[in-house]
């Protein structure tokens, strides 16, 4: 079989007929799928191929000949240089329609579901100024910013459109030229707590002043306190969650509220039920489950997070069985008390087949899967389906407006 000649690198006109789960438009050139950042479905565009692989290619957007009615001027001056917000060229409503489309298509393509039951993606708060946590990198001149898409090059950013005023204030106080290679910024506005973590660079550090706790990242992943306790606090669903700067917590406070509400709505009455909360973090879902009367076993591999989970449960006067353990190891172990329901909130890579198979082996009647990547969700849903579980409904939530990212609450039953 003769090999197909490479695609031309000259500008070409094409119609956008698809949209990837990574936020790129898709055109067809000589039958090959070509991914085009910044393009929207239905548009006629001029593109220039910059990467040509065997089964796909990537192209730069040169010009928009016929624009989608959903196209708008990006509100942020750093677009398209900054790689953080990749959907600012679409209206917020259009962004949510695209996210619904992506969830449906991923469940069809990877989940092998013909007509997946997916609700419309819904907003959970403001479209800008929602992000309480940011990780910024230092450019060669010391200025903080975010990386250019697909590159290690840092684009200096003074004002970030999606950061909360409180987290932007921490960035302003940290300033530039600290000598740190990376700086984590966190500010949880509901409780007024703020912190920064410096990741050392090759040279000396300049310790910034400011009204925020400050820590230094250590090679083993721990934090050395430089100022204050480096403890954050956030109020969600009537609970105060406290945690250190190394522990995960949702970057969108309204989004965290929405996740709790959706999970509890899916589960219904859990009084007296044994519920496993896997990848439990500092207890965002464990505490509401325990308050609702469930017998909760919370499993989390990050020891600092489980310590804060214990403290948060004690502060709320709730009983939670806490396991500091790898989720895969925990679910593969035999148990005398199989769960009635399982809640999973895995990292972006998903729970993966071995965990899904082990969970299904315990035969819980209900599984609620909190996903931050629709492709990983779809793969895991297919595994669950192969093991006798049915997707009842998927509920997309727009926790990250202006970006292609979408959170999904999936309800599966045995």
Secondary structure, 3 states (H helix, E strand, C coil): CCCCCCCCCCCEEEECCEECCCCEEEEEECCEEEEEECCCCCCEEEEEEEEECCCEEEEEEEEEEECCCCECCCCCCCCCCCCCCCCCCECHHHHHHHHHHHHHHHHHHCCCCCCCCECCCEECCCCCCCECEEEEEECCCCCEEEECCCCCCEEECCCCCCECHHHHHHHHHHCCCCCEEEEEEEEECCCCEEEEEEEECCCCCCCCCCCCEEEEECCCCCEEEEECCCEEEEEECCEEEEEECCCCCCCCHHHHHHHHHHHHHHHCCCCCCEEEEECCCCCCCHHHHHHCCCEEEEEECCHHHHHHHHHHHHHCCCCCEEEECCHHHHHHCCCCCCCCEEEECCCCCCCHHHHHHHHHHCCCCEEEEEECCHHHHHHHHHHHHHCCCEEEEEEEEECCCCCCCCEEEEEEEC
